[in-house]
Amino acid sequence: MKAYYRCTPDVNKYKDFEWSRSLDSCLKDFRPGKKADPGWTPPILPWYKDRRKPGDFPHNPFGTYCPVFSERAWESLRPLIGESVQPIPIKADDGGSYILVNVFDVVDCLDREHSKVEFWPGGSVNSVLRYVFRESALQNKHFFRIPE
């Protein structure tokens, strides 16, 4: 049995980016799960002002569906996940360089029978509380999204 991990930043220990009004105009053309337009220009992201230190995987306004990595983390992960994502360079307001990782490899691999899933009225997925994946669908998949 393989172990799978969900990307979840540690917001208690490391800095996180805050939402900025400049993001609204940028996000209108950005759709997670699809390659971004080459002309898309990400804004400079402001940090929440506190004493926490920047980490390699900061929380960001795009949520966990578009993680942000430090350049150091990206260089370590690129050989493993580079074919499944679109790296988009961004800057922090302190001048730091980060990579917004647009995950476009969507894999229908959730075993709904064995997972714990909450549904909205009408049958669409509200949330997944416990993930169980069909391993046969994940051969050579290291970084992916699920359609749910």
PLY file of the C-alpha trace (Angstrom):
ply
format ascii 1.0
element vertex 148
property float x
property float y
property float z
element edge 147
property int vertex1
property int vertex2
end_header
0.00 0.00 0.00
1.40 3.38 -1.01
1.18 6.49 1.13
-0.21 9.68 -0.41
0.15 13.12 1.10
-2.02 16.18 0.77
-0.14 19.48 0.55
-1.04 21.46 3.65
1.11 24.44 4.70
2.05 24.86 8.37
0.54 28.31 8.97
1.36 28.21 12.67
5.11 28.00 12.11
5.73 29.76 8.78
4.62 32.99 7.14
1.73 33.01 4.73
0.73 35.30 1.90
-2.30 37.50 2.29
-5.01 38.32 -0.22
-4.48 41.52 -2.13
-6.93 43.47 -4.29
-4.41 43.26 -7.11
-5.07 39.51 -7.23
-8.68 39.98 -8.34
-7.77 41.31 -11.78
-5.02 38.72 -12.24
-7.20 35.76 -11.28
-9.93 36.44 -13.84
-7.76 34.80 -16.54
-6.21 32.09 -14.36
-7.93 28.73 -14.04
-6.28 26.14 -11.80
-6.03 22.77 -13.49
-5.43 24.31 -16.92
-2.25 25.84 -18.24
-2.11 29.57 -17.60
-1.99 31.95 -20.53
1.67 32.76 -21.29
0.76 36.45 -20.96
-0.59 36.06 -17.42
1.37 38.24 -15.04
1.18 37.22 -11.39
1.18 40.09 -8.90
3.67 40.69 -6.11
2.19 38.89 -3.12
2.26 40.59 0.29
3.18 38.60 3.39
0.99 38.77 6.47
2.92 41.05 8.79
4.13 39.02 11.74
7.30 37.46 13.12
6.97 34.00 11.58
9.74 33.07 9.16
9.21 32.35 5.46
9.17 28.64 4.65
9.51 26.48 1.56
5.75 25.92 1.26
3.86 29.06 2.34
0.10 29.23 2.56
-1.24 31.41 -0.23
-4.45 33.04 -1.49
-4.75 30.49 -4.31
-5.41 27.74 -1.78
-4.04 24.21 -1.80
-5.11 23.61 -5.39
-2.26 25.89 -6.53
0.57 25.48 -4.05
3.46 27.92 -3.79
7.01 26.66 -3.27
10.26 28.43 -2.54
12.77 28.22 -5.37
14.75 25.77 -3.22
11.74 23.46 -2.81
10.88 23.75 -6.52
14.41 22.77 -7.58
14.19 19.70 -5.33
10.73 18.66 -6.57
11.00 19.59 -10.25
12.54 16.27 -11.41
9.66 14.37 -9.80
6.64 16.61 -10.54
7.75 18.86 -13.41
5.72 17.04 -16.08
2.47 17.37 -14.08
2.58 21.07 -13.31
3.16 24.50 -14.79
5.65 26.52 -12.72
4.81 30.24 -12.61
7.41 32.53 -11.01
6.03 35.03 -8.48
7.58 37.53 -6.09
6.92 38.26 -2.46
6.72 41.88 -1.32
10.07 41.42 0.46
11.75 40.52 -2.86
11.77 36.76 -2.30
11.25 34.52 -5.33
8.64 31.76 -5.27
7.00 29.39 -7.70
3.22 29.12 -8.02
2.65 25.51 -9.04
-0.33 25.17 -11.36
-1.26 21.49 -11.14
-2.87 20.50 -14.43
-2.58 16.70 -14.13
-6.15 15.77 -13.08
-6.55 12.06 -12.28
-9.90 10.38 -11.67
-8.59 8.02 -9.00
-10.79 8.49 -5.93
-12.35 5.22 -4.76
-15.68 6.69 -3.68
-16.88 3.38 -2.23
-14.02 3.23 0.30
-13.40 6.96 0.79
-15.43 9.05 3.19
-17.16 11.65 1.02
-19.78 14.28 1.89
-22.15 15.23 -0.92
-24.23 18.31 -1.64
-27.94 17.83 -2.35
-27.98 16.88 -6.01
-25.01 14.51 -5.77
-21.91 16.65 -6.30
-19.00 16.30 -3.87
-18.94 18.78 -0.98
-15.77 17.47 0.68
-13.62 14.38 1.01
-12.95 13.52 4.65
-10.90 10.35 4.05
-9.18 9.64 0.76
-8.79 6.14 -0.66
-7.29 6.02 -4.15
-7.41 3.37 -6.84
-3.70 2.58 -7.09
-4.04 1.34 -10.67
-4.94 4.90 -11.73
-1.84 6.38 -10.09
1.00 4.57 -11.84
3.85 7.09 -12.25
1.74 9.90 -10.78
3.59 11.90 -8.14
1.67 15.19 -8.02
-1.95 15.44 -9.17
-5.39 16.86 -8.56
-8.62 14.90 -8.38
-11.74 16.14 -10.19
-13.71 16.14 -6.94
0 1
1 2
2 3
3 4
4 5
5 6
6 7
7 8
8 9
9 10
10 11
11 12
12 13
13 14
14 15
15 16
16 17
17 18
18 19
19 20
20 21
21 22
22 23
23 24
24 25
25 26
26 27
27 28
28 29
29 30
30 31
31 32
32 33
33 34
34 35
35 36
36 37
37 38
38 39
39 40
40 41
41 42
42 43
43 44
44 45
45 46
46 47
47 48
48 49
49 50
50 51
51 52
52 53
53 54
54 55
55 56
56 57
57 58
58 59
59 60
60 61
61 62
62 63
63 64
64 65
65 66
66 67
67 68
68 69
69 70
70 71
71 72
72 73
73 74
74 75
75 76
76 77
77 78
78 79
79 80
80 81
81 82
82 83
83 84
84 85
85 86
86 87
87 88
88 89
89 90
90 91
91 92
92 93
93 94
94 95
95 96
96 97
97 98
98 99
99 100
100 101
101 102
102 103
103 104
104 105
105 106
106 107
107 108
108 109
109 110
110 111
111 112
112 113
113 114
114 115
115 116
116 117
117 118
118 119
119 120
120 121
121 122
122 123
123 124
124 125
125 126
126 127
127 128
128 129
129 130
130 131
131 132
132 133
133 134
134 135
135 136
136 137
137 138
138 139
139 140
140 141
141 142
142 143
143 144
144 145
145 146
146 147
